[in-house]
Amino acid sequence: MRAVVQRVSEASVTVDGVITGQIGRGFLVLLGIAGDDTEQDVVWIAEKIAGLRVFEDSEGRMNLGLAEVAGAVLLVSQFTLYGDCRKGRRPSFVAAARPEVAIPLYQGVIAELRGHGLPVETGKFQAHMDVRLLNDGPVTLLLDSRRQF
């Protein structure tokens, strides 16, 4: 499982002109799910996102987490994070999970994040989405559950 985590002042997702998710301060998370991801990947990535301390404390150090700043998560599915561009000019997406595998894992990440007490908004799975964000910093982090050790 891969995630691009961006610290934002605000972010939203619109599908067919309708806002499906919107947050103020927090994280915009673009989440890619591999075909062989499991519940262990779900738990690891959610715990990592919930525990990241990248918000500034009173001394200007990145030392606070989402809960400490009353932040939220906007979680957006992004199968293209598994695009393989090593050969040719057109990415291959064979490593990305099929919807019947990805949807339950995506929903699992939502549930895990909410289980950490975090407000979670979402995009719409398998939809063309317009994502708007105001980067804060910018702070952008890459997480990969296969690189946890």
C-alpha positions in Angstrom: 0.0 0.0 0.0 1.3 3.4 -0.9 0.3 6.8 0.3 1.3 10.3 -0.6 0.5 12.4 2.4 0.3 16.2 2.0 -0.1 18.6 4.9 -2.8 21.0 3.9 -4.6 24.1 5.1 -7.6 22.9 3.2 -8.5 20.4 0.6 -11.6 19.2 -1.3 -12.7 16.6 -3.9 -15.4 17.2 -6.4 -17.1 14.6 -8.6 -19.4 15.8 -11.4 -19.6 19.2 -9.9 -20.5 18.0 -6.4 -18.1 18.2 -3.4 -17.8 14.6 -2.0 -15.2 15.5 0.6 -13.8 18.6 2.2 -11.5 19.4 5.1 -9.7 22.3 6.7 -6.3 21.7 8.3 -5.0 18.2 8.0 -3.8 15.7 5.5 -4.7 15.0 1.9 -3.9 11.4 1.4 -3.6 9.8 -2.0 -3.8 6.1 -1.4 -2.7 3.4 -3.8 -3.6 -0.3 -3.2 -1.6 -3.2 -4.6 -3.2 -6.5 -5.7 -1.5 -8.4 -2.9 -2.1 -5.9 -0.1 -3.7 -7.3 3.1 -5.4 -6.2 6.3 -1.8 -5.8 7.8 -1.1 -3.1 5.2 -4.3 -1.4 6.1 -3.5 -1.3 9.8 0.1 -0.2 9.2 -0.7 2.6 6.8 -3.5 4.0 9.0 -1.4 3.9 12.1 1.5 5.6 10.3 -0.8 8.4 9.0 -2.6 8.9 12.3 0.8 9.0 14.1 2.7 11.4 11.9 4.0 14.4 13.8 4.4 17.0 11.1 2.5 20.0 12.5 4.4 22.8 14.2 4.4 23.2 17.9 4.8 26.6 19.7 8.5 26.5 19.0 8.1 26.0 15.3 9.2 22.4 15.3 7.3 19.6 13.5 6.2 17.9 16.7 2.4 17.6 16.7 0.1 15.0 15.1 -3.3 15.3 13.5 -5.3 14.8 16.8 -3.3 17.4 18.6 -4.2 20.1 16.0 -7.8 18.9 15.5 -6.9 18.0 12.0 -8.8 15.8 9.5 -8.0 13.4 6.6 -9.2 13.6 3.1 -8.6 10.1 1.7 -8.5 9.8 -2.1 -8.0 6.5 -3.9 -5.2 6.7 -6.5 -4.4 3.5 -8.4 -1.9 5.4 -10.5 0.5 5.3 -7.5 1.2 1.8 -8.8 1.9 2.9 -12.3 5.1 1.3 -13.6 6.9 3.7 -16.0 10.2 1.8 -16.4 9.4 0.5 -19.9 8.0 2.4 -22.8 6.0 5.6 -22.5 2.7 4.4 -21.2 2.5 3.3 -17.6 1.5 -0.2 -16.7 -0.9 -0.6 -13.8 -0.8 -4.4 -13.4 0.4 -4.1 -9.8 -2.6 -2.0 -8.8 -5.4 -3.9 -7.1 -8.6 -4.7 -8.9 -11.7 -2.9 -7.5 -13.1 -6.1 -5.8 -9.8 -6.2 -3.8 -9.1 -2.5 -3.4 -12.5 -1.3 -2.2 -12.7 -3.3 1.0 -9.1 -2.4 1.8 -9.8 1.3 1.1 -12.8 1.2 3.4 -10.6 -0.5 5.9 -8.2 2.4 6.0 -11.1 4.8 6.4 -12.4 2.7 9.4 -8.9 2.4 11.0 -8.4 6.2 10.7 -11.8 6.9 12.2 -10.9 4.4 14.9 -8.0 6.6 15.8 -10.6 9.4 16.4 -9.8 11.3 13.2 -12.5 12.9 11.0 -12.2 11.3 7.5 -13.7 12.7 4.3 -13.3 10.8 1.0 -13.4 11.1 -2.7 -15.4 8.6 -4.8 -13.8 5.3 -5.7 -13.3 4.8 -9.5 -14.6 8.3 -10.3 -12.9 11.1 -12.2 -12.2 13.5 -9.3 -11.1 17.1 -9.2 -8.9 17.5 -6.2 -8.1 21.0 -4.8 -5.6 21.6 -2.0 -3.8 24.4 -0.3 -0.4 22.9 0.6 0.9 23.9 4.0 4.7 24.1 4.0 4.6 22.3 1.6 5.1 19.1 3.5 4.7 15.9 1.4 5.6 12.4 2.6 5.6 9.1 0.9 4.6 6.0 2.8 4.9 2.4 1.5 3.8 -0.5 3.6 6.4 -2.7 1.8 9.1 -0.5 3.2 8.2 -0.6 6.8 11.2 -2.7 7.9 
